[in-house]
Amino acid sequence: MAAYKQIWSPTIHGLSVSGLELWLVDRTAFEISYLRDLEAVEPWNKNIYYGVLVQAGIEGFIKTRNLAGVKRFIETEAQKQLLAYDDWDDILWWAEMARQTCHQYVEIYGADLDKYEVKASERHHEIELKLPSGRMIKLHGYIDGEGDNVILENKCRGEWDETAIAKEVDLNLQVNMYCLFHRATNGRLPGRVWYQHIRRPAGFGYKGPRQKQREDRGDFRHRIVEHITNNRPYYFYRYWIRPDEKRFSRFMKQMMFPMLEAFMDWYEYMITPNRSEVLNRVHWTTPYGLYNPFMEGTQERFRQYRIDGSLEGLRPKVHYRDAPETAPKAVRPTPSTNGTAEAKSAGKRRNSV
């Protein structure tokens, strides 16, 4: 098999957060996008592009500090999407929905953007990181909002689990990668991370209005906006994260460095000339029907063991030949061990500042 033309390199062009996430989820999708420079022919998807429109509006407010900036930045982003896709009615409908959502966001959080001096948005960061193997990799990304001592990360989702996020946020890939950028620029971790969730209307499990039969789409959107106005806690939720070196170091050692080392092994194999003659340990086709809790966004069964080695809820393995009366009993988790003290302190609810 012939080697790829080197149209992309992690040491020259750099690996982004979204690129790393894509590789972790689907290596073939990464291969097609980054090594072959191809993409699937797919329709416009609100689950992806509505969040882009909302972020454009928030960027517009951070940079201009007025609602006219919100409107202008959303219109600019909508025009890009209109040029790329034929779903004009949907794009324009969701662009106006994004504008209305951003107006609500500004009413709730506009003063806090000043309080915490969030002055920059979508600023590009690029660093070179030395891996434990000695190899170098370039990482880059755009941060939603930032100040001298704060990072703002916005997520637009149809649903979220508040308890799981608070417990797992100190191992969040995007948050920690942005902390890595901040530390490279400022010589220290940010004092706080503003981790914002914004609900996308009309998704699965959505508890707001549903479009009525023969209802005009404009009227439907108006009813959603009224519901947002009257139910803001359902649509907007903020977590405060206080990064510290101990948790950040754990993230780098348990997650970031192993992932990047594995990525570099895979990339070096993929660009090897005549790689069909090289022993392949890194690139395979996933069997159909496998269940992966990471990809499903559900709780992994052995998550606590993976994080800190806890044996709570585990026991010596029981074989089917063991008599019930001699089988070992499981250790029951106690309330105090449902989450580590570090995890409990990592994510704070909206009013905890």
C-alpha positions in Angstrom: 0.0 0.0 0.0 1.4 3.4 -1.0 2.1 6.0 1.6 -0.2 9.1 1.9 0.9 12.3 0.5 1.8 14.3 3.6 -1.0 16.9 3.4 -1.2 17.2 7.2 1.3 16.6 10.0 0.9 16.8 13.8 4.3 18.4 14.1 3.8 21.0 11.3 0.1 21.8 11.2 -0.8 20.7 14.7 -3.5 18.6 16.3 -6.6 20.4 17.6 -9.0 19.4 20.4 -11.7 18.5 17.8 -9.1 16.5 15.8 -8.0 14.5 18.8 -11.6 13.8 19.8 -12.4 12.6 16.3 -9.4 10.3 16.3 -10.4 8.9 19.7 -14.0 8.2 18.4 -13.2 7.0 14.9 -9.7 6.6 13.5 -11.0 6.0 9.9 -13.0 9.3 10.1 -9.7 11.0 11.1 -7.8 9.3 8.3 -10.4 10.5 5.7 -10.5 14.1 7.0 -6.8 14.7 7.8 -4.8 12.3 5.7 -7.0 12.2 2.6 -8.5 15.7 2.8 -12.0 14.3 2.1 -15.4 14.7 3.8 -18.8 13.0 3.7 -21.6 14.5 1.6 -24.1 15.1 4.4 -27.0 17.5 5.1 -26.8 20.4 7.4 -27.2 19.2 11.1 -28.6 21.4 13.8 -27.0 19.3 16.5 -23.6 20.5 15.2 -24.2 23.9 13.6 -26.6 25.5 16.0 -23.9 25.5 18.6 -21.6 27.1 16.1 -24.2 29.9 15.6 -24.6 30.4 19.3 -20.9 30.6 19.9 -20.6 33.2 17.1 -23.2 35.3 18.9 -21.3 35.1 22.2 -18.1 35.9 20.5 -19.7 38.9 18.9 -20.9 40.2 22.3 -17.5 39.6 24.0 -15.7 41.5 21.2 -18.2 44.4 20.9 -20.1 44.4 24.2 -23.4 45.1 22.4 -26.3 43.2 20.8 -25.6 44.5 17.4 -22.3 42.6 17.5 -24.3 39.4 18.4 -26.5 39.9 15.4 -23.6 40.7 13.0 -21.4 37.7 14.1 -24.4 35.3 13.8 -25.2 36.6 10.3 -21.6 36.1 9.2 -21.6 32.6 10.4 -25.0 31.9 8.9 -23.8 33.1 5.5 -20.9 30.6 5.7 -23.3 27.8 6.3 -25.7 29.0 3.6 -22.8 28.8 1.1 -21.9 25.3 2.2 -25.4 23.7 2.5 -28.8 23.9 0.7 -30.9 23.8 3.8 -31.5 27.5 3.8 -34.8 27.5 5.7 -33.4 25.5 8.5 -30.2 27.5 8.7 -32.0 30.8 8.8 -34.6 29.6 11.4 -31.9 28.3 13.7 -29.7 31.4 13.2 -32.6 33.5 14.5 -33.1 31.0 17.4 -29.4 31.5 18.2 -29.8 35.3 18.2 -32.7 35.1 20.6 -30.8 32.6 22.8 -27.7 34.9 22.9 -29.9 37.8 24.0 -31.0 35.7 27.0 -27.4 34.7 27.6 -26.3 38.4 27.7 -29.1 39.3 30.1 -28.0 36.6 32.5 -24.2 36.7 32.2 -23.3 40.0 30.5 -22.3 41.6 33.8 -20.2 38.6 34.8 -18.2 38.9 31.5 -17.1 42.3 32.8 -16.7 41.1 36.4 -14.3 38.4 35.4 -12.7 40.4 32.6 -13.5 38.1 29.8 -12.2 40.2 27.0 -11.0 37.8 24.2 -12.9 35.2 22.2 -11.8 32.7 19.6 -8.2 33.6 20.1 -5.9 31.1 18.5 -3.4 29.2 20.7 -0.5 27.0 19.5 2.1 25.2 21.5 4.7 22.5 21.0 4.6 19.7 23.6 7.4 17.2 24.3 6.0 13.7 25.0 7.5 11.3 27.5 9.0 9.4 24.5 10.9 12.5 23.4 8.8 13.1 20.4 7.3 16.6 19.8 3.8 17.4 18.8 2.1 20.7 18.0 -1.3 21.4 19.6 -3.6 24.2 18.8 -7.1 25.5 19.3 -9.5 28.4 19.8 -10.8 29.3 23.2 -14.4 30.5 23.5 -13.6 33.2 25.9 -10.7 34.2 28.2 -9.1 36.8 30.4 -5.9 37.1 32.4 -7.1 34.6 35.0 -10.2 32.9 33.5 -11.2 30.6 30.7 -14.8 30.4 29.3 -15.9 27.3 27.6 -19.4 27.1 26.1 -21.3 23.9 25.3 -24.6 23.8 23.4 -26.3 20.5 24.1 -29.7 18.8 24.0 -29.2 17.3 27.5 -26.6 17.0 30.2 -26.1 15.2 33.5 -25.2 17.8 36.2 -23.9 15.2 38.7 -21.7 13.4 36.2 -20.2 16.6 34.9 -19.4 17.9 38.4 -17.7 14.6 39.1 -15.8 14.2 35.9 -15.0 17.7 34.9 -11.4 17.7 36.1 -10.7 15.0 33.4 -12.5 16.9 30.6 -10.4 16.9 27.5 -11.3 20.3 26.2 -11.2 22.1 29.6 -7.7 20.7 30.3 -6.3 21.3 26.9 -7.4 24.9 27.2 -5.7 25.0 30.6 -2.6 23.7 28.9 -2.7 26.6 26.4 -3.3 29.1 29.2 -0.4 27.8 31.2 1.9 27.9 28.2 1.0 31.5 27.6 0.8 32.8 31.2 3.1 30.5 33.1 0.3 29.2 35.3 -3.1 27.6 35.3 -6.1 29.9 35.1 -7.6 30.7 38.5 -11.0 29.5 37.3 -12.8 28.0 34.3 -16.3 29.1 33.5 -17.9 26.0 32.0 -21.2 27.0 30.5 -24.0 24.8 29.2 -26.7 26.1 26.9 -29.6 23.9 26.0 -30.4 23.2 22.3 -34.3 23.3 21.8 -36.3 20.6 20.2 -33.9 17.7 20.9 -34.5 14.3 22.3 -35.9 14.5 25.8 -36.6 18.3 25.4 -39.2 19.5 27.9 -40.1 22.7 26.1 -42.7 23.4 23.4 -43.1 21.1 20.4 -44.3 22.3 17.1 -48.0 21.9 16.6 -49.5 20.5 13.4 -49.7 23.3 10.7 -48.1 25.8 13.1 -46.0 28.5 11.5 -42.3 28.0 12.2 -42.0 31.6 13.3 -44.8 31.2 15.8 -43.2 28.0 17.1 -39.9 29.8 17.6 -41.7 32.6 19.5 -43.2 30.0 21.9 -39.7 28.5 22.5 -38.3 32.0 23.3 -41.1 32.6 25.7 -40.3 29.2 27.4 -36.6 30.1 27.6 -37.5 33.5 29.2 -39.7 31.8 31.8 -37.4 28.8 32.4 -33.9 30.1 32.3 -32.4 27.6 34.7 -33.5 24.8 32.4 -31.6 26.4 29.4 -28.5 27.9 31.0 -26.3 26.2 33.6 -22.8 27.3 34.7 -20.1 25.3 36.4 -17.1 26.8 38.1 -13.9 24.8 38.0 -10.9 25.7 40.1 -7.9 24.1 38.3 -5.0 23.0 40.4 -1.6 21.4 39.6 -2.3 18.1 41.3 -5.5 17.4 39.2 -3.9 18.8 36.1 -0.9 16.6 36.5 -3.1 13.6 36.9 -4.9 14.4 33.7 -1.6 14.7 31.8 -0.2 11.4 33.1 -3.4 9.3 33.0 -5.0 10.7 29.9 -3.2 13.3 27.7 0.3 11.8 27.4 -0.9 8.2 26.8 -3.4 9.4 24.2 -0.9 11.5 22.3 1.8 8.8 22.4 -0.8 6.3 20.9 -1.8 8.9 18.3 1.8 9.4 17.2 2.3 5.6 17.0 -0.8 5.4 14.7 0.2 8.4 12.6 3.7 7.2 12.0 2.3 3.8 10.9 -0.2 5.4 8.6 2.4 7.5 6.7 4.9 4.6 6.5 5.8 3.7 2.8 4.5 0.3 1.9 2.8 0.0 5.3 1.1 -3.3 4.2 4.5 -4.9 4.8 4.8 -3.5 8.3 3.4 -5.2 11.4 0.1 -3.4 12.2 -0.7 -3.0 15.9 -2.5 0.3 15.7 -5.2 0.5 13.0 -8.1 -1.9 12.6 -11.7 -2.1 11.6 -14.0 -2.1 14.7 -16.4 -5.1 14.8 -20.0 -4.3 14.3 -22.2 -4.2 17.4 -19.7 -3.4 20.1 -21.0 -1.2 23.0 -18.7 1.6 24.2 -20.0 3.6 27.2 -17.6 6.5 26.3 -19.1 6.9 22.9 -22.6 6.6 24.2 -22.0 9.3 26.9 -23.0 7.0 29.7 -21.2 6.0 32.9 -18.4 3.5 32.6 -18.8 0.6 35.0 -15.2 0.7 36.3 -14.8 4.5 36.2 -13.8 5.0 39.8 -11.1 2.2 39.5 -9.8 3.8 36.4 -9.5 7.2 38.0 -8.0 6.4 41.4 -7.6 2.6 41.7 -10.5 2.3 44.2 -11.7 -1.3 44.7 -15.1 -0.2 46.2 -17.9 -2.4 44.7 -15.4 -5.0 43.4 -14.7 -8.5 44.6 -12.6 -11.5 43.6 -14.0 -12.9 40.4 -16.7 -15.5 40.9 -16.6 -18.5 38.5 -19.7 -20.3 37.6 -18.5 -23.5 39.4 -18.3 -21.7 42.7 -21.0 -22.7 45.2 -23.2 -19.7 46.2 -22.3 -20.2 49.9 -18.6 -19.9 49.3 -18.6 -17.2 46.7 -16.8 -14.0 47.8 -19.0 -11.0 48.7 -18.7 -7.6 47.1 -17.5 -4.6 49.1 -20.4 -2.2 49.3 -19.5 1.5 48.5 -20.1 3.8 51.4 -21.7 7.3 50.8 -18.3 9.0 51.4 -16.7 7.1 48.6 -19.2 7.8 45.8 -16.7 10.4 44.5 -13.3 11.6 45.5 -12.9 14.8 47.4 -11.0 16.2 44.5 -13.8 15.4 42.1 -16.3 17.0 44.4 -14.3 20.2 44.6 -13.6 20.4 40.9 -17.1 21.4 39.7 -19.2 24.0 41.4 -22.8 25.0 40.7 -23.7 28.2 39.0 -23.9 30.5 42.1 -20.7 29.2 43.6 -18.0 31.7 42.7 
